Amino acid sequence: MNRRRFLGFLATSTAAMASACTASAQSRPGTSRAAASRAAASRPGTRAVPNEVPVAPRSLGGASAPGVTASEIRIGMSAAFRGTAAGLGTEFYRGAQAHYDEVNLRGGVHGRTITVMALDDNYEPNPCIKNTIQLLEKDQVFTLSNYVGTPTLTRALPVIKRYGEQQVVLVGNFTGAQPQREAPYADQVFNIRASYRQEMMALVERFWSLGARSFGVFYQIDAYGRSGTDGVARGLAQRGARITAEATYPRGAKFTDDMSPAVHALQKAGVDVVLCTGAYQGCGAFVRSARDAGFLAPVSNLSFVGSDAMLALLVKHGKSNGRNYTRALVNSQVVPSYDEVALPGVAEYRAAIERHNPVVPEALRDASYGVQKVSFISLEGYVNAKVVVEALRRAGPQPTRASFRQALESLRSFDLGIGAPLTFGPERHQGLDSVYFTRVEGDRWVPIADWAAAVRV
């Protein structure tokens, strides 16, 4: 079989990191506390923090740690809230905020409400670096949580590492890449979800068992895309096989973009299945282009893709031309289905979303994105918030960053109500390992009960 590979390399700028580190060095961590005019939030407990707004210092008073006052605990978040990946940050924020709103309504944690200081990075590395410095230096948040994306977080990790002596940690993130799971960064990151490697190797196992032997990959040409593709290569290597053909697309691609060159390359290579590592607009464009070209091989996506946002695009497009773009479409997930209401954690999530209907602060909102009532992403954000709240509770009425870290590492077989207990420890900073598989039925994602039917066109 003729094998064609479309390889790309994303050049990274060391100048941006050097500039960020210089800015960090010019301001002594822990000596001042930020308070500034914040963009108006939609409810108490949420704040949008505008970039490059002068911040007036104020005294920490009797606080036990940065980001902690007598009435509030501040958590920092950098994510994509605008642009082609707006749905990722928006839904992740909504899910976490639903739980924080519920906790705050009941008096908070040890009498303190939880406030999320959110910044938009547009799913780009340099803004994420800048946001991380602002959150830690100017806004003096207590901890970081719910960062979104591999190309962003991997560039922010060296910055977070600089604050190791101050016990700064990141709890929960919407990326399954390896860098935050390995030295030298794993010590300061508490990953809650399973990794991309675990997801991809599980998908390889399933498709291999169905008889697939020629595997193609389609991926976003950056650290995220390469991380997912590495999982495919590892899964195939265990079976003495290799990836047959590769095709890539640039970060920021839109659903309307033509992915025909990638489709034709994989189709010509004769692959049995295509495993995708990307975001909902780029991967949705690939599925659309593939089906329009008559390429009917099963297509799978990782959990990060934004399954519900991608499905909405495909269904809307299908209704416009009378075609079905969702057959033989399989997505892996790292949380159970949001329709499995028999699971208490899922039922709680749906009730909290319904009760509070969180919205992103006006200053961060992308008017072109329509929120999902429920989604896998917001459920994952909700689960992450539950972990943060439990660790804050265990950290005691006078929490410090050190006691918060100890509390996280004390979580053993912690019941999140999703059918899979979470366990952290000093040598274990990934709490969950479960991978789930879904297919489209009607206009919804459902758990796969029959794999033969799931991949049939």
C-alpha positions as CSV (number, residue, x, y, z in Angstrom):
1,M,0.0,0.0,0.0
2,N,1.3,3.5,-0.9
3,R,1.8,5.5,2.3
4,R,1.7,9.2,2.3
5,R,2.4,11.4,5.3
6,F,1.6,15.0,5.7
7,L,3.9,16.2,8.5
8,G,4.1,19.6,10.0
9,F,6.1,21.3,12.6
10,L,5.1,24.2,14.8
11,A,7.9,26.5,15.5
12,T,7.8,27.9,19.0
13,S,9.1,31.2,20.0
14,T,11.5,31.3,22.9
15,A,11.4,35.1,22.9
16,A,7.9,35.1,24.2
17,M,8.9,32.9,27.2
18,A,11.9,34.9,27.9
19,S,9.8,38.0,28.0
20,A,7.3,36.4,30.3
21,C,10.0,35.2,32.7
22,T,11.5,38.6,32.8
23,A,8.2,40.1,33.7
24,S,7.8,37.5,36.4
25,A,11.2,38.3,37.8
26,Q,10.5,42.0,38.0
27,S,7.7,41.5,40.4
28,R,8.3,39.6,43.6
29,P,5.8,36.8,44.1
30,G,3.8,37.0,47.3
31,T,4.6,40.7,48.2
32,S,1.5,42.4,46.9
33,R,-2.1,41.6,46.3
34,A,-4.2,42.6,43.3
35,A,-7.4,44.4,43.3
36,A,-8.7,46.2,40.2
37,S,-11.8,47.2,38.4
38,R,-13.2,44.0,37.2
39,A,-15.5,43.5,34.2
40,A,-19.0,43.1,35.4
41,A,-19.8,39.4,36.0
42,S,-23.2,37.9,35.6
43,R,-23.4,36.7,39.3
44,P,-21.5,36.9,42.5
45,G,-18.6,34.5,42.6
46,T,-17.5,35.1,39.0
47,R,-15.1,37.7,37.7
48,A,-13.6,38.4,34.3
49,V,-10.1,39.9,34.7
50,P,-9.2,42.2,31.8
51,N,-5.6,42.0,30.5
52,E,-3.2,44.8,31.1
53,V,-5.4,46.8,33.5
54,P,-3.4,48.7,36.2
55,V,-3.9,46.9,39.5
56,A,-3.6,48.7,42.8
57,P,-2.0,46.6,45.6
58,R,-3.7,46.1,48.9
59,S,-2.7,44.4,52.2
60,L,-3.2,40.7,52.7
61,G,-4.4,41.5,56.2
62,G,-5.0,38.4,58.3
63,A,-5.3,36.1,55.3
64,S,-3.8,32.6,55.6
65,A,-2.5,32.6,52.1
66,P,-2.6,34.7,48.8
67,G,-6.1,34.6,47.3
68,V,-7.7,34.0,50.7
69,T,-9.7,36.7,52.6
70,A,-12.2,36.4,55.5
71,S,-15.0,35.9,53.0
72,E,-13.5,34.7,49.7
73,I,-11.1,32.3,48.0
74,R,-9.9,33.2,44.5
75,I,-9.1,30.6,41.8
76,G,-7.3,31.5,38.6
77,M,-8.4,30.1,35.2
78,S,-6.9,30.7,31.7
79,A,-8.9,29.3,28.8
80,A,-10.3,29.9,25.3
81,F,-13.5,31.9,25.6
82,R,-13.4,33.6,22.2
83,G,-12.7,32.5,18.6
84,T,-12.8,29.0,17.0
85,A,-12.3,27.2,20.3
86,A,-14.7,29.4,22.4
87,G,-16.9,26.4,23.2
88,L,-14.1,24.6,25.1
89,G,-13.4,27.3,27.7
90,T,-17.1,28.4,27.9
91,E,-18.5,25.0,28.7
92,F,-15.6,24.1,31.0
93,Y,-16.2,27.3,32.9
94,R,-20.0,26.7,33.0
95,G,-19.7,23.3,34.5
96,A,-17.3,24.3,37.2
97,Q,-19.2,27.4,38.0
98,A,-22.4,25.4,38.5
99,H,-20.8,23.6,41.4
100,Y,-19.2,26.7,42.8
101,D,-22.6,28.5,42.7
102,E,-24.2,25.7,44.5
103,V,-21.4,25.7,47.2
104,N,-21.6,29.5,47.5
105,L,-25.3,29.4,47.9
106,R,-24.9,27.2,50.9
107,G,-22.3,29.4,52.6
108,G,-19.1,28.5,50.7
109,V,-16.2,26.5,52.2
110,H,-15.6,27.3,55.8
111,G,-17.6,30.5,55.4
112,R,-15.7,31.6,52.3
113,T,-17.3,31.9,48.8
114,I,-15.3,30.7,45.8
115,T,-14.5,33.3,43.0
116,V,-13.1,32.3,39.7
117,M,-10.8,34.9,38.1
118,A,-11.1,34.0,34.4
119,L,-8.9,35.2,31.6
120,D,-9.2,34.5,27.8
121,D,-6.1,33.1,26.0
122,N,-7.9,32.4,22.7
123,Y,-6.3,28.9,22.7
124,E,-2.9,30.5,22.0
125,P,0.3,29.8,24.0
126,N,1.6,33.4,24.6
127,P,-1.6,34.8,26.0
128,C,-1.8,31.8,28.3
129,I,1.8,32.6,29.6
130,K,0.8,36.2,30.2
131,N,-2.4,35.2,31.9
132,T,-0.6,32.8,34.3
133,I,1.8,35.6,35.4
134,Q,-1.1,38.0,35.9
135,L,-3.1,35.6,37.9
136,L,-0.2,34.7,40.2
137,E,1.6,38.1,40.4
138,K,-1.2,40.7,40.2
139,D,-4.4,38.9,41.1
140,Q,-2.6,36.7,43.7
141,V,-5.0,33.8,43.3
142,F,-4.9,31.0,45.8
143,T,-4.6,28.2,43.2
144,L,-4.9,27.6,39.4
145,S,-7.6,25.4,38.0
146,N,-9.3,24.3,34.8
147,Y,-6.8,25.5,32.2
148,V,-7.8,24.5,28.6
149,G,-5.6,23.1,25.9
150,T,-2.2,21.4,25.3
151,P,-0.5,24.1,23.2
152,T,-1.4,26.6,25.9
153,L,-0.7,24.7,29.1
154,T,2.6,23.2,27.9
155,R,4.0,26.7,27.4
156,A,2.6,27.8,30.8
157,L,4.1,24.9,32.7
158,P,7.6,26.4,33.0
159,V,6.0,29.6,34.4
160,I,4.0,27.6,37.0
161,K,7.2,25.7,37.9
162,R,8.8,29.0,38.9
163,Y,6.2,29.2,41.8
164,G,7.0,25.8,43.2
165,E,8.5,27.2,46.4
166,Q,5.3,29.0,47.0
167,Q,3.4,25.7,46.7
168,V,1.3,26.9,43.7
169,V,-0.5,24.0,42.0
170,L,-2.8,23.5,39.1
171,V,-5.9,21.4,39.8
172,G,-7.8,19.9,36.9
173,N,-7.2,20.8,33.2
174,F,-8.9,20.2,29.9
175,T,-6.0,18.4,28.3
176,G,-4.7,14.8,28.4
177,A,-1.2,15.5,27.2
178,Q,1.9,14.0,28.8
179,P,4.1,17.0,29.8
180,Q,2.0,17.8,32.9
181,R,2.1,14.1,33.9
182,E,5.8,13.8,33.8
183,A,8.9,15.4,35.3
184,P,9.7,18.2,35.9
185,Y,6.1,19.5,35.9
186,A,4.0,16.6,37.4
187,D,4.7,17.6,40.9
188,Q,2.7,20.8,40.6
189,V,-0.2,19.6,38.5
190,F,-3.1,17.5,39.7
191,N,-4.6,15.9,36.6
192,I,-8.1,14.6,37.2
193,R,-8.9,13.1,33.7
194,A,-7.4,10.2,31.9
195,S,-4.6,11.0,29.4
196,Y,-4.8,11.2,25.6
197,R,-2.4,8.3,25.5
198,Q,-4.9,6.2,27.4
199,E,-7.8,7.4,25.2
200,M,-6.0,6.7,21.9
201,M,-4.6,3.3,23.0
202,A,-8.1,2.3,24.0
203,L,-9.5,3.4,20.7
204,V,-6.8,1.4,18.8
205,E,-7.6,-1.6,20.9
206,R,-11.3,-1.4,20.0
207,F,-10.9,-0.8,16.3
208,W,-8.2,-3.5,16.1
209,S,-10.6,-6.0,17.7
210,L,-13.1,-5.1,14.9
211,G,-10.5,-6.0,12.3
212,A,-9.0,-2.7,11.4
213,R,-5.3,-3.0,10.4
214,S,-4.6,0.2,8.4
215,F,-4.9,3.2,10.7
216,G,-4.8,6.8,9.5
217,V,-4.5,9.9,11.7
218,F,-5.7,13.5,11.2
219,Y,-4.4,15.9,13.8
220,Q,-4.0,19.6,14.7
221,I,-0.4,20.5,13.9
222,D,0.8,21.4,17.4
223,A,1.7,19.8,20.7
224,Y,-1.8,18.6,21.2
225,G,-2.1,16.9,17.9
226,R,1.3,15.2,18.3
227,S,0.3,14.0,21.8
228,G,-2.8,12.2,20.5
229,T,-0.9,10.8,17.5
230,D,1.8,9.5,19.8
231,G,-0.9,7.5,21.6
232,V,-2.0,5.9,18.3
233,A,1.6,5.0,17.5
234,R,2.1,3.4,20.9
235,G,-1.1,1.4,20.7
236,L,-0.2,0.1,17.2
237,A,3.4,-0.6,18.3
238,Q,2.1,-3.0,20.9
239,R,0.6,-5.0,18.0
240,G,3.6,-4.8,15.7
241,A,2.0,-2.2,13.4
242,R,2.5,1.4,12.4
243,I,0.4,4.4,11.4
244,T,-0.4,4.0,7.7
245,A,-0.9,7.7,6.7
246,E,-1.1,11.1,8.4
247,A,-2.8,14.4,7.6
248,T,-2.8,17.6,9.5
249,Y,-4.6,20.9,9.8
250,P,-3.6,24.3,11.5
251,R,-4.9,25.3,14.9
252,G,-7.8,27.8,14.5
253,A,-9.3,26.1,11.5
254,K,-13.0,26.7,10.9
255,F,-15.9,24.3,10.2
256,T,-16.3,25.9,6.7
257,D,-12.6,25.2,5.8
258,D,-12.0,22.7,3.0
259,M,-10.2,19.6,4.3
260,S,-10.3,17.8,1.0
261,P,-6.5,17.5,0.6
262,A,-6.3,15.6,4.0
263,V,-9.3,13.5,3.1
264,H,-7.9,12.5,-0.3
265,A,-4.5,11.6,1.2
266,L,-6.1,9.3,3.8
267,Q,-8.5,7.9,1.3
268,K,-5.8,7.1,-1.3
269,A,-3.8,5.4,1.4
270,G,-6.7,3.0,1.9
271,V,-7.0,3.4,5.7
272,D,-9.6,1.4,7.5
273,V,-10.2,4.1,10.2
274,V,-9.2,7.6,10.9
275,L,-8.3,8.7,14.5
276,C,-8.5,12.5,15.0
277,T,-6.8,14.7,17.5
278,G,-8.2,18.2,17.2
279,A,-10.9,20.7,18.1
280,Y,-14.5,20.7,17.1
281,Q,-14.4,23.1,14.1
282,G,-11.3,21.6,12.4
283,C,-12.4,18.0,13.1
284,G,-16.0,18.7,12.1
285,A,-14.7,20.2,8.8
286,F,-12.8,16.9,8.2
287,V,-15.9,14.8,8.8
288,R,-17.9,17.0,6.5
289,S,-15.3,16.9,3.8
290,A,-14.8,13.2,4.1
291,R,-18.5,12.3,3.8
292,D,-19.0,14.7,0.9
293,A,-16.1,13.0,-0.9
294,G,-17.6,9.6,-0.3
295,F,-15.0,8.6,2.1
296,L,-17.0,6.5,4.6
297,A,-14.3,5.0,6.9
298,P,-15.1,5.2,10.6
299,V,-13.8,8.5,12.2
300,S,-13.0,8.9,15.9
301,N,-12.2,11.9,18.1
302,L,-10.7,12.4,21.5
303,S,-12.6,13.9,24.4
304,F,-11.0,17.3,24.0
305,V,-12.6,17.8,20.6
306,G,-15.8,19.3,22.0
307,S,-18.2,16.5,21.1
308,D,-21.4,18.4,21.5
309,A,-20.2,21.5,19.7
310,M,-19.0,19.4,16.8
311,L,-22.2,17.4,16.7
312,A,-24.3,20.6,16.6
313,L,-22.3,21.8,13.6
314,L,-22.6,18.5,11.7
315,V,-26.3,18.2,12.4
316,K,-27.0,21.8,11.3
317,H,-25.1,21.3,8.1
318,G,-26.8,18.0,7.5
319,K,-30.2,19.5,7.8
320,S,-29.2,22.2,5.3
321,N,-28.5,19.7,2.5
322,G,-30.4,16.6,3.6
323,R,-27.3,14.5,4.4
324,N,-26.3,12.5,7.5
325,Y,-22.8,13.3,8.6
326,T,-22.8,11.4,11.9
327,R,-22.7,7.8,10.8
328,A,-19.7,5.8,11.9
329,L,-18.6,8.6,14.1
330,V,-17.1,7.5,17.4
331,N,-15.8,9.8,20.2
332,S,-13.9,8.8,23.4
333,Q,-14.8,10.6,26.6
334,V,-13.2,10.8,30.1
335,V,-16.5,11.2,32.0
336,P,-19.7,9.2,31.7
337,S,-22.6,10.4,29.6
338,Y,-24.5,13.4,31.0
339,D,-27.7,11.3,30.3
340,E,-26.7,8.7,32.9
341,V,-28.8,10.2,35.6
342,A,-28.7,7.0,37.6
343,L,-25.2,8.2,38.6
344,P,-25.7,10.6,41.5
345,G,-22.8,12.9,40.4
346,V,-24.4,13.2,36.9
347,A,-27.8,13.9,38.5
348,E,-26.3,16.6,40.7
349,Y,-24.5,18.2,37.7
350,R,-27.7,18.4,35.7
351,A,-29.6,19.8,38.7
352,A,-26.9,22.5,39.3
353,I,-26.8,23.5,35.6
354,E,-30.6,23.8,35.5
355,R,-30.7,25.7,38.8
356,H,-27.9,28.2,38.2
357,N,-27.5,28.2,34.4
358,P,-24.0,29.8,34.7
359,V,-22.9,32.2,32.0
360,V,-19.4,33.5,31.1
361,P,-18.8,37.0,32.3
362,E,-19.8,39.6,29.6
363,A,-16.2,40.7,29.1
364,L,-15.2,37.2,28.0
365,R,-18.3,36.2,26.1
366,D,-18.2,35.2,22.4
367,A,-21.5,36.3,20.9
368,S,-21.1,33.8,18.0
369,Y,-21.1,30.8,20.3
370,G,-24.3,29.2,21.4
371,V,-23.9,27.4,24.8
372,Q,-24.9,23.8,25.2
373,K,-27.5,23.1,27.9
374,V,-25.4,20.1,29.0
375,S,-22.2,18.7,27.6
376,F,-19.3,16.3,28.3
377,I,-17.1,19.4,28.7
378,S,-19.2,21.1,31.3
379,L,-19.7,17.8,33.2
380,E,-15.9,17.4,33.3
381,G,-15.6,21.0,34.6
382,Y,-18.2,20.2,37.3
383,V,-16.2,17.1,38.4
384,N,-13.1,19.2,38.6
385,A,-14.8,21.8,40.8
386,K,-16.0,19.0,43.2
387,V,-12.4,18.0,43.6
388,V,-11.3,21.5,44.3
389,V,-14.0,22.1,46.9
390,E,-13.3,18.8,48.7
391,A,-9.6,19.7,49.0
392,L,-10.5,23.2,50.3
393,R,-12.8,21.6,52.9
394,R,-10.0,19.3,54.0
395,A,-7.5,22.1,54.0
396,G,-9.3,23.5,57.0
397,P,-10.6,27.0,58.1
398,Q,-7.2,28.6,57.6
399,P,-6.1,27.1,54.3
400,T,-2.5,27.5,53.0
401,R,-1.2,26.4,49.6
402,A,0.7,23.7,51.4
403,S,-2.3,22.4,53.3
404,F,-4.3,22.5,50.1
405,R,-1.7,20.4,48.4
406,Q,-1.7,17.9,51.3
407,A,-5.5,17.8,51.2
408,L,-5.4,16.9,47.5
409,E,-2.9,14.1,48.1
410,S,-5.1,12.8,50.9
411,L,-8.0,12.0,48.4
412,R,-8.1,8.2,48.2
413,S,-11.0,6.4,46.6
414,F,-13.0,9.7,46.7
415,D,-16.5,9.2,45.5
416,L,-17.4,11.7,42.8
417,G,-20.7,10.0,42.1
418,I,-19.7,9.1,38.5
419,G,-19.0,5.4,39.1
420,A,-15.2,5.8,39.2
421,P,-13.5,6.8,42.5
422,L,-10.7,9.3,42.4
423,T,-7.3,8.7,44.0
424,F,-4.4,11.1,44.4
425,G,-1.2,10.6,46.4
426,P,2.3,12.0,46.7
427,E,3.4,9.8,43.8
428,R,0.1,9.9,42.0
429,H,-1.1,13.1,40.4
430,Q,-3.7,11.7,38.1
431,G,-7.0,10.9,39.8
432,L,-9.0,9.0,37.2
433,D,-8.2,6.5,34.4
434,S,-11.6,5.7,32.9
435,V,-12.2,6.0,29.2
436,Y,-15.7,5.9,27.7
437,F,-16.9,5.5,24.1
438,T,-19.9,7.2,22.5
439,R,-21.7,7.2,19.1
440,V,-24.4,9.4,17.7
441,E,-28.0,8.4,17.9
442,G,-30.4,10.9,16.5
443,D,-29.0,14.3,17.6
444,R,-27.3,13.0,20.7
445,W,-24.2,11.2,21.9
446,V,-25.0,7.9,23.5
447,P,-22.7,5.2,25.1
448,I,-21.7,2.4,22.7
449,A,-23.4,-0.9,23.4
450,D,-22.8,-2.5,20.0
451,W,-19.5,-1.6,18.4
452,A,-20.3,-3.3,15.1
453,A,-23.4,-1.1,14.7
454,A,-21.4,2.0,15.9
455,V,-19.0,1.8,13.0
456,R,-21.4,0.7,10.3
457,V,-22.2,3.2,7.5
